[in-house]
Amino acid sequence: MPEDPRTQRWRYRRQLKGVATRLANQLIATANALERSRCCASQYASPAASTESENSLAQGCYTNLRRCHHKGFRAQRAVYGCTTVALDLLAFFIQWPQTQHVELPFSQAAANNSEPILAQLRSLLADRQCVLEIGAGTGQHAVHFALALPHLEWLPTEHPHALAKLRLRCEAAQTSNVRAPVALDIVTGPWPSPWPDAIYTANTLHIVAIDLVEALFVACGERAKAGSLLIVYGPFNYGGRYTSESNESFDEWLKDRDPRSGIRDQEWVDTLANQAGYELKQDVAMPANNRLLVWEKR
């Protein structure tokens, strides 16, 4: 016997309701996945595993919607139109993590010390306009500080061999007051002109060789104008002694890796600064046995 029209309509309505519910749930799940992908892309680290899982979820949504689309409801224009739009959107969204995801360079140390350093820079740089960062590394400090201090123009620099990873984060951040990173060799330059009113460098003096530390202060001293700042963050020894056992272990590790590197004596560095025409204004204790040294050009 042919099915009663009322029964048929009732059965179709139930089926359509089930399709609509599944469609809504899939779209909600996909929207959440895409939001997580966008968040991952803007954070300090962008784990590939997160993107892969979200891409799998989007692919699953696409597959399920395609099944609904060919389930026999083509005559029902509402569902047909809805799934058609959803399929087009998901086809694009599935490709989104693959085309937009960039594995950004990441330093856990930079992530840990960004806020304590920023707390000091807020007052130190309140009346400054341009900061040159030497050895900007992963770019985490440049982006973090520029976002928090929008009145500053931040110029990150790095050795030519390490410039590519710095560019990745700066370009991904698209922060208006972060200039495009430039290559800078401490010995050969080229140094920017005009000279900025503040120089900032973090965790560099114990990495580079002694002659490069000397060259850094000479270069700054020759170019800086009176009143400009030189701000250096990192571990230092005092009176020829380590300030902690962890610093001593770290220094041993540095010298095993490269005999030319190592934690510098604060007094020696301050002598270099004085010879370059700088006067020590602040020596601030920082977390994890680090210091923030601030000199002003005489």
Salt bridges, closest charged atoms under 4 A:
GLU3 OE1 - ARG11 NH2 2.98
ASP4 OD2 - ARG6 NE 3.71
GLU54 OE2 - ARG36 NE 3.62
GLU103 OE1 - HIS101 NE2 3.42
GLU115 OE2 - HIS144 NE2 2.74
ASP127 OD1 - ARG128 NE 3.33
GLU153 OE2 - ARG179 NE 2.83
ASP185 OD2 - HIS159 NE2 3.70
GLU222 OE1 - ARG223 NH1 3.66
ASP251 OD2 - LYS255 NZ 3.06
ASP258 OD2 - ARG260 NH2 3.26
GLU279 OE1 - LYS281 NZ 3.98
ASP283 OD1 - ARG291 NE 2.96
GLU296 OE1 - LYS281 NZ 4.00
